Amino acid sequence: MDREPLGPEDIAKLMPEEYALGNLTILFKRADVGLKRCIRFLTGIARRARSHRYAVLKAVDPAVAGATFDLFEEPTTKPS
């Protein structure tokens, strides 16, 4: 069930026409900006959560406390 992600135009088309106030171009741009802000916000939350989990593990697990790695590096292999 692979689907293409929705773009700003797709999202804007789902909204009632009166939201466009007669100018779909502006609505598309606003949807794009809103989508980018939402993604940035969620990415920030994920990074803070990752840091918090690491801090807790580091405090209770000596193996984690002594490990050195880049917490925000994207994994290059899939977990098995």
TIKE-76465 format. One record per residue: residue in three letters; residue number from 1; x, y, z of N, C-alpha, C, O in turn. Coordinates in steps of 0.2 Angstrom, whole numbers, plus 5000, padded with zeros to 4 digits. Layout:
VEXGU  nudren  gukol  n.c1  n.c2  n.c3  ca.c1  ca.c2  ca.c3  c.c1  c.c2  c.c3  o.c1  o.c2  o.c3
VEXGU     Ala    NUM     X     Y     Z      X      Y      Z     X     Y     Z     X     Y     Z
...
This chain:
VEXGU  nudren  gukol  n.c1  n.c2  n.c3  ca.c1  ca.c2  ca.c3  c.c1  c.c2  c.c3  o.c1  o.c2  o.c3
VEXGU     Met      1  5004  4994  5000   5000   5000   5000  5004  5006  5000  5004  5011  5004
VEXGU     Asp      2  5009  5007  4995   5013   5013   4994  5009  5018  4991  5006  5017  4986
VEXGU     Arg      3  5009  5024  4994   5006   5030   4991  5011  5036  4991  5016  5036  4995
VEXGU     Glu      4  5010  5040  4986   5014   5046   4986  5012  5050  4991  5006  5051  4993
VEXGU     Pro      5  5017  5054  4995   5015   5059   5000  5011  5065  4997  5012  5066  4991
VEXGU     Leu      6  5007  5067  5001   5003   5073   4998  5007  5079  4998  5011  5080  5003
VEXGU     Gly      7  5007  5083  4993   5010   5089   4992  5006  5095  4994  5000  5094  4996
VEXGU     Pro      8  5008  5101  4994   5004   5107   4996  4998  5108  4992  4992  5110  4994
VEXGU     Glu      9  4999  5107  4985   4993   5107   4981  4987  5102  4983  4981  5104  4982
VEXGU     Asp     10  4989  5096  4984   4985   5091   4986  4981  5093  4992  4975  5092  4993
VEXGU     Ile     11  4984  5095  4997   4981   5097   5003  4977  5103  5002  4971  5103  5005
VEXGU     Ala     12  4979  5108  4998   4974   5114   4997  4968  5112  4993  4963  5115  4994
VEXGU     Lys     13  4969  5107  4989   4963   5105   4985  4957  5101  4990  4952  5101  4988
VEXGU     Leu     14  4960  5099  4995   4955   5095   5000  4951  5100  5004  4946  5099  5007
VEXGU     Met     15  4954  5107  5004   4951   5112   5009  4945  5115  5005  4945  5115  4999
VEXGU     Pro     16  4940  5117  5009   4934   5121   5005  4937  5127  5001  4941  5130  5003
VEXGU     Glu     17  4933  5128  4996   4935   5133   4991  4935  5140  4994  4939  5144  4993
VEXGU     Glu     18  4931  5141  4999   4930   5148   5002  4937  5150  5006  4938  5155  5008
VEXGU     Tyr     19  4941  5144  5008   4947   5146   5011  4952  5149  5007  4956  5153  5009
VEXGU     Ala     20  4951  5148  5000   4956   5151   4995  4954  5159  4994  4959  5162  4992
VEXGU     Leu     21  4949  5161  4996   4947   5168   4995  4948  5170  4988  4950  5176  4987
VEXGU     Gly     22  4947  5166  4983   4947   5167   4976  4954  5167  4973  4955  5168  4968
VEXGU     Asn     23  4959  5165  4977   4966   5165   4975  4969  5158  4977  4972  5158  4983
VEXGU     Leu     24  4969  5153  4973   4972   5146   4975  4979  5147  4975  4982  5143  4979
VEXGU     Thr     25  4983  5151  4971   4990   5151   4972  4992  5153  4979  4997  5150  4981
VEXGU     Ile     26  4989  5158  4982   4991   5160   4988  4989  5154  4993  4993  5153  4998
VEXGU     Leu     27  4984  5151  4992   4982   5145   4997  4987  5140  4996  4989  5137  5001
VEXGU     Phe     28  4990  5138  4990   4995   5133   4989  5001  5135  4993  5004  5131  4996
VEXGU     Lys     29  5003  5141  4992   5009   5144   4995  5009  5143  5003  5013  5141  5006
VEXGU     Arg     30  5003  5145  5006   5002   5145   5013  5002  5138  5015  5005  5136  5021
VEXGU     Ala     31  4999  5133  5011   4999   5126   5013  5006  5123  5013  5008  5120  5018
VEXGU     Asp     32  5010  5126  5008   5017   5123   5008  5021  5126  5014  5025  5122  5017
VEXGU     Val     33  5020  5132  5016   5024   5135   5022  5022  5131  5028  5026  5130  5032
VEXGU     Gly     34  5015  5130  5029   5012   5127   5035  5015  5120  5035  5017  5118  5041
VEXGU     Leu     35  5015  5116  5030   5018   5109   5030  5025  5109  5032  5028  5105  5036
VEXGU     Lys     36  5029  5114  5029   5036   5114   5031  5037  5116  5038  5042  5113  5041
VEXGU     Arg     37  5033  5121  5041   5034   5122   5048  5032  5116  5052  5035  5115  5057
VEXGU     Cys     38  5027  5113  5050   5025   5107   5054  5030  5101  5054  5032  5099  5059
VEXGU     Ile     39  5034  5100  5048   5039   5095   5048  5045  5098  5052  5048  5093  5056
VEXGU     Arg     40  5047  5104  5052   5052   5107   5056  5051  5106  5064  5055  5104  5068
VEXGU     Phe     41  5044  5107  5066   5042   5106   5072  5043  5099  5075  5045  5098  5080
VEXGU     Leu     42  5040  5095  5071   5040   5088   5073  5047  5085  5073  5049  5081  5077
VEXGU     Thr     43  5052  5087  5068   5059   5085   5068  5062  5087  5075  5066  5084  5078
VEXGU     Gly     44  5061  5093  5077   5063   5096   5083  5061  5092  5089  5065  5090  5093
VEXGU     Ile     45  5055  5090  5089   5052   5086   5095  5056  5079  5095  5058  5077  5100
VEXGU     Ala     46  5057  5076  5089   5060   5070   5088  5067  5070  5091  5070  5066  5094
VEXGU     Arg     47  5071  5076  5089   5078   5076   5091  5078  5077  5099  5083  5074  5102
VEXGU     Arg     48  5074  5081  5102   5074   5082   5109  5072  5076  5113  5075  5074  5118
VEXGU     Ala     49  5067  5072  5110   5066   5065   5113  5072  5061  5113  5073  5057  5117
VEXGU     Arg     50  5075  5060  5107   5081   5056   5106  5086  5058  5111  5089  5054  5115
VEXGU     Ser     51  5087  5065  5112   5092   5067   5117  5090  5065  5124  5095  5063  5128
VEXGU     His     52  5084  5066  5126   5081   5064   5133  5082  5057  5134  5085  5055  5139
VEXGU     Arg     53  5080  5052  5129   5081   5045   5130  5089  5043  5131  5090  5039  5136
VEXGU     Tyr     54  5093  5047  5127   5100   5045   5128  5103  5047  5135  5106  5044  5138
VEXGU     Ala     55  5100  5053  5138   5102   5056   5144  5100  5051  5150  5104  5049  5154
VEXGU     Val     56  5094  5048  5149   5092   5043   5154  5096  5037  5154  5098  5034  5159
VEXGU     Leu     57  5097  5034  5148   5101   5028   5147  5108  5029  5150  5111  5025  5153
VEXGU     Lys     58  5111  5035  5148   5118   5036   5150  5118  5036  5158  5123  5034  5161
VEXGU     Ala     59  5113  5039  5161   5113   5039   5168  5112  5032  5172  5115  5031  5177
VEXGU     Val     60  5109  5028  5169   5108   5021   5172  5112  5015  5169  5112  5010  5172
VEXGU     Asp     61  5115  5016  5163   5118   5011   5160  5126  5013  5159  5127  5017  5154
VEXGU     Pro     62  5130  5009  5162   5137   5011   5161  5140  5010  5154  5144  5014  5152
VEXGU     Ala     63  5137  5005  5151   5139   5004   5144  5138  5010  5139  5141  5012  5135
VEXGU     Val     64  5132  5013  5140   5130   5018   5136  5134  5025  5138  5135  5029  5134
VEXGU     Ala     65  5135  5025  5145   5138   5031   5147  5145  5032  5144  5148  5037  5143
VEXGU     Gly     66  5149  5026  5143   5155   5026   5141  5156  5026  5133  5161  5026  5130
VEXGU     Ala     67  5150  5025  5130   5150   5025   5122  5151  5031  5119  5149  5036  5122
VEXGU     Thr     68  5154  5032  5113   5154   5038   5110  5151  5037  5103  5154  5032  5099
VEXGU     Phe     69  5147  5041  5101   5143   5040   5094  5140  5047  5093  5138  5051  5098
VEXGU     Asp     70  5138  5048  5087   5134   5054   5085  5127  5052  5086  5124  5048  5082
VEXGU     Leu     71  5124  5055  5091   5117   5054   5092  5112  5055  5086  5107  5052  5086
VEXGU     Phe     72  5114  5060  5082   5109   5063   5077  5111  5060  5070  5108  5062  5065
VEXGU     Glu     73  5116  5056  5070   5118   5053   5063  5113  5048  5061  5110  5044  5065
VEXGU     Glu     74  5111  5049  5055   5106   5044   5052  5109  5037  5051  5115  5036  5049
VEXGU     Pro     75  5106  5032  5053   5108   5025   5052  5110  5023  5045  5106  5025  5040
VEXGU     Thr     76  5115  5020  5044   5117   5018   5037  5114  5011  5035  5114  5009  5029
VEXGU     Thr     77  5113  5007  5040   5110   5000   5039  5103  4999  5043  5102  5003  5048
VEXGU     Lys     78  5099  4995  5040   5093   4994   5043  5094  4989  5049  5098  4984  5048
VEXGU     Pro     79  5090  4990  5055   5091   4985   5060  5088  4978  5058  5083  4978  5054
VEXGU     Ser     80  5091  4973  5060   5088   4966   5058  5083  4964  5063  5080  4958  5062
